Amino acid sequence: METAYVLVNCDLGAEDGIIEDLKHIDSVKEISGTFGAYDIIAKVEHQDKDKLRETITWNIRKFAHVRSTLILMGIPKQS
């Protein structure tokens, strides 16, 4: 299983809508609003690393009101 943590910075007030959109992506396993430089963190998992990247690039990063993301990829042997 490939794992990535996606930190999302969004427009002010758009957090709830983006969290709701993230809930509809099968690969998104956990979501939490955060305080600090990023507004949301999402744990994304998929068997296929390429599919994981596609989910992040073509779904999450394309949501309306997402300003930026920071992707942290898990290291399977250090889990």
C-alpha positions as CSV (number, residue, x, y, z in Angstrom):
1,M,0.0,0.0,0.0
2,E,1.3,3.4,-1.0
3,T,0.6,6.3,1.4
4,A,0.7,10.1,1.0
5,Y,-0.2,12.9,3.4
6,V,-1.6,15.9,1.5
7,L,-1.4,19.2,3.3
8,V,-3.9,21.7,1.7
9,N,-3.9,25.4,1.8
10,C,-7.2,26.9,0.7
11,D,-9.1,30.1,0.4
12,L,-10.4,31.5,3.6
13,G,-13.8,29.9,4.4
14,A,-13.5,27.1,1.9
15,E,-12.3,24.4,4.3
16,D,-15.7,22.7,4.9
17,G,-16.4,22.4,1.2
18,I,-13.0,21.0,0.4
19,I,-13.3,18.5,3.3
20,E,-16.7,17.4,2.0
21,D,-15.2,17.0,-1.5
22,L,-12.3,14.9,-0.1
23,K,-14.8,12.5,1.6
24,H,-16.0,11.5,-1.9
25,I,-12.6,10.2,-3.0
26,D,-12.2,6.5,-2.3
27,S,-8.4,6.7,-1.8
28,V,-8.8,9.4,0.9
29,K,-8.7,7.5,4.2
30,E,-8.5,10.3,6.8
31,I,-9.2,14.0,6.8
32,S,-8.6,16.7,9.4
33,G,-8.8,20.4,9.6
34,T,-5.6,22.0,11.0
35,F,-4.3,25.2,12.4
36,G,-1.1,26.7,10.9
37,A,0.3,27.3,7.4
38,Y,-2.0,24.6,6.0
39,D,-5.7,24.3,6.5
40,I,-6.4,20.5,5.9
41,I,-4.4,17.3,6.1
42,A,-5.6,14.2,4.2
43,K,-4.2,10.7,4.3
44,V,-4.4,9.1,0.8
45,E,-3.7,5.4,0.2
46,H,-3.7,3.3,-3.0
47,Q,-2.1,0.0,-4.0
48,D,-0.6,1.6,-7.1
49,K,1.8,4.6,-6.7
50,D,0.8,6.0,-10.1
51,K,-2.9,6.0,-9.2
52,L,-2.0,7.6,-5.9
53,R,-0.2,10.4,-7.8
54,E,-3.1,10.8,-10.2
55,T,-5.6,11.1,-7.4
56,I,-3.6,13.9,-5.9
57,T,-2.7,15.7,-9.1
58,W,-5.9,15.4,-11.1
59,N,-8.5,15.4,-8.2
60,I,-7.3,17.1,-5.0
61,R,-5.1,19.7,-6.5
62,K,-7.8,20.7,-9.0
63,F,-10.5,21.4,-6.5
64,A,-11.9,24.9,-6.6
65,H,-10.4,27.1,-3.8
66,V,-7.3,25.0,-3.3
67,R,-4.4,27.4,-3.3
68,S,-1.5,25.0,-2.7
69,T,-0.6,21.6,-1.5
70,L,2.4,19.9,0.1
71,I,2.7,16.2,-0.5
72,L,4.5,13.9,2.0
73,M,5.0,10.4,0.6
74,G,5.3,7.5,3.1
75,I,8.3,5.2,3.0
76,P,6.9,1.7,3.1
77,K,9.8,0.1,4.8
78,Q,9.7,2.6,7.7
79,S,6.0,2.0,8.5
